[in-house]
Amino acid sequence: MAAYPAIYNANRVGQIYEPDFQNAYERGLAEFKAPASQDSPRVLAWLIDVQVDFVFPAPTGRLTVPGAVEDTRRTLEWIYRNVHQITQIAASLDTHTPFQIFYPSWWKNRQGEHPAPFTVITADDVRQGIWQPVTEPVWSIRYLEELERDGKKQLMIWPFHCMEGTTGRALVPALSEAVMYHSGARMAQPTYLTKGTIAHTEFYSVVEPEVKYSKHPEGGLNTRFLDMIAKFDLIYVAGQARSHCVLETMNSVMRHFAAQPDIIRKLRFLDDCTSSIPGFEKATEAAINQFVAKGMRLVKATDPIG
């Protein structure tokens, strides 16, 4: 097949448009050779939060990661070049509602004002009365204390993003077409994993919240999904943001499979298909270097599968 199918236009990666799913599927079907179920090795493409709000520049993207359009372009071209070796695509979708602990709506000061986006709220701020939760006071202070005790990222108030029912929550349109193309070419069903809907906790990692919330059925570690990825021979990871959702997902994977180094050695981190939020680069790269020391491999989108 050609390097890239006719449905792919590199100049449209950073554009909003209605994906042509029928054409993408038919183009993929025309390239069908063998079903993905027969693959050896079995290769997973794990795409983390490649969504409009994270990828597209403002004002379309509400929480833009610098460099994300170019990352996504390289990711798409990697998929198209390797479509007959990629067994399955799994894509996570950060998904939020108006009232969550990391949004201005959850907090107010003595004057009744809500915090501006990118305000950091600490447990000490709450003890001093600088910020107070508008509900769930016991949980809220416990949440902040657990974040700080466990060395997690401090609570950041984020602008409203990836809201349920908005364009910002959607996968980048060009990526949606690529997933559909892959389905036709490989007779493979993609996996979509919604995360971030629990109001009481941040959910950077795809597979677990920052603080476990036992009152919700998805408030713990998603071992079912982790068991699924462990069955693949190679696990390629890309997405946004490198410093937050990608990093914390990898932290979860490393912890869960700490006693199974053979699974960690399956990980392939697409180094040029993910970028950090400015200000978090140093800590992010230090953590990634630790993952590499444990067996994860850094690769480029142009490297052969293996």
N, C-alpha and C positions, 0 to 999 in steps of 0.2 A: 504494500500500500504506500501511498505518498506519505511524506513526513507528517503532514497535517491534512485532515480532511477539509473539503470545501466549506463546511459549516463554520470552520474556525477563522476568525478575523482578529488578529492581535490588537488592532486598533479599537476593537469593541470591548475589550476586557474591562475597561474602566467606565463603561456606559450602562445605563439602565435601558433595558428593552425587554419585550416579551419573548422568552425563549421559544424557539421553533422546535418543540419536542418531537412532533411527528417526523419532520425532516431529519433531526438528529438521530432518531431511532432507526429510520430507514437507511440512512447513510452508514450507521454502524452495522446494521443487518447485512448490508452489501459486503462488508468486510468479514463476515462470520466465517470462521474456519473450524473451531472446535469449542465446545462448551467449557466454561471456566471450571466446571466440576471435575474435569479431567486433568487439570493443571498439576504439574510437578516441576519445580516447587510451587507452593501456593503462596501468592503474594497479596498482601493487604495494603491498600492506600488509605491511610487514616488522615482525614482532613479535618482540622480543628477550627471551627468558627470562621470559615471563609465566607463571611456574610457582608452584605452591603454596608452596614453601619461601621464595620471595622476596616473595610478595604477602600471604599470610595472617599475621595476628598470631600471636605465640607463644602457646601451645606448638605449634600446628599448623605454623606457618611456622618453620623452623629458622634462617633468616637474613633476617628481615623487613626490608623497606625501608619506612620510615614514609611513609604516604600512598599506598602501592601499591594498596590496595583501591579507593580513589577514582580513581586513575589508570586502573585496569582497567575500572571502571564507565564512565568517559568513553570509553575505547577501544572497548568493546562498543557503546555507543550511536552512536559514529562509524561503526562497521562496519554496524550495522543501518540507519542513515540513508542510507548511501551504497552499500548492497549492490549496486545495479545499475550502479555506476560502478567498483567494485573488481574488477579482472580476476583477481587471484590473491592468496592469502594465503600468506606464508612465515613459519614460526615456528621459532625455535631452541629447543633443549632442552639446558640445562646438565646434564651427566650425569657422575657420579663413582663411583669404587670406593674401598674402605677405605684403600688405601695410595697416597697421592699427595703430591707435594712440598710442597703447601700445607696438609697435614693434620698434626695432632700425631704421628701414627704414623710419620712420616718422620724425626723429630728426637728427640734426647734430650740431657740435660745430663750432667755428670760423675757425678751421683747416679743416673743411669738414668731420670730423670723426663722425661716428655714435656711440651712447652710447652702452656700453656693457650690456648684460642682467643683470637684478636686479639693474640697476641704477634707483634711484628715481629722478623724475623731478618735480620741484615746479614752481609755478607762478613767484616767485622771481628769480629763475634761468633764466627764459625766459626774464624777465625785465632787468636783468644784462647781457644778451647776452651769458650766459654760454651754453645754449642749445636753438636752434631755430628750429621751424618746417620747413620742406622743402616745405610744402604747407599749405593752409588754416590757415594763421597766426591769423586772427581775431577769428576764431572758437577755435583754439588751446589754446590761452591765456584765452579766456572765459571759456573753458572746465576746465582748471586747477583752475581758480578762483572759479568756481562753486563747484568743488570737495572740495576745502578747506573751502569755505563758509558753505557748508552743512555738514561738518564733515565727509566726505567720506574718504576712503583710498586714500593716495597720489598716483599719477600716478607712477606705477612701469613698467619699461621696462622688458618685459618677453622674454625668448627665444622663437623662433618659435615653436608652438605646436598646436596640433589638426588642422593641415592644411587640407583643403579640398582635398580629393583624397588620403590621406595617411592612413597607418595602424593605426597611432597614434590617428586619429579621431574616429576610430571604437570602439564600445562597446567591453569590454573584451570578448573574444570568448566564454568562459564558461558561461558568463551571457547571451550572445545571444542565446545559446542553451537552457538555462533555460526559457527565454522569449518564445521561440518556444514551449517548453514542456508545459508551462502554457497555451498557445493558444490552443493546442490540448486537454489538460485535461479539459479546461473550456469553449471551444468555444468562446474565447474572443480575440478581436483585441487589440494589444498593441498600445499605443500612443507614437510617437517619436516627440520630440520638438527640432528643431534646433535653436540655439541661438549663438550670437557672431559674426555675419557676417557684422554688420554695422561698417565701417572703422573708424567712427568719435568718437566712445565711447567704453569704456570697458563695459562688459556685464556679471558681476559676477552673478547677480540674473538670474534665469531662466526666470523670467517674466517681467523684465524691465532693461533698461540700467542704468549705473551709472549716466549719465547726459542725460536727454531726448533730442532726436534729431528729430524734427518735420518734417524734409525733407524726412524721411524714413517711410514707412507705419508701420514698426515694432519698431519705435523709441520711443514708449511710453509704458504704462502699458498694459500687455496682460490680459485684463479683461475676455476675452473669456475662456482662460485656467483656470483662477482663479474661474470663475463661474462653470466650469466643475468639479474641485476638490471639490468644496463646496457641491456638490450633494451626495458625499460619506458620509457614517456614520463614517468611520475611515480612517485616512490618515497617512500612515507610510512613513517616510522619511529617506533616507540613501544616501551616495555618497561622493564625493570629490570636493574640499577640505573643510573640516569642517570650516576652518577659512575664506574661501573666497566664493566660489559659494554656498555652503550649507548655510552658515551664512547669506549671503545677500539675498538668496531666502527666508529664514525664516523672515528676516527683512521686505521684501516686503509683505509677507503673513500677518505678524502682523499689519503692517500699513493699509493694505487694509481691513482687517476684524476687525479692532480695536473696531468698534461699534457692532460687532457680536461675542460676547464671546462664543456662542454655537458652532461656527465653529472652533475657536481656541482650544476648548476643544476636538475636534476630532483629533487633531494632536498627533501623536506618533513618537517621535524622537528616531531612533534606535542608541542608544548611543555608542554601540560597533561596528558600521558599518560605521564609518566615522572618519577621522583624520585630524589634522591641519598641515599647513605648519609651520615648526619650526620658533619660534620667535613671533608667533601670538596667542599662546595658552591662555595667561592670559586674553586678551581682548575678545577672543572668548568665553571662559567659563563664563565670566561676562555677556555677552549678552545672552547666552543660559539660564543662571539662571534667567534673566529677563523674558525670554519667558515662562519659567516654572511657574514663579510667576503669569503670565497672563492666565495660563490654559493648556499650552502644557505639555505633559507627556514624561518623559524620560523612555525608556524601553530597554531591552536587546533582542538580537536575539533569545534567548532561552525562553523568556517569552511567555505565551499563547496569542493569539489574543484577544484583548478586551480593 
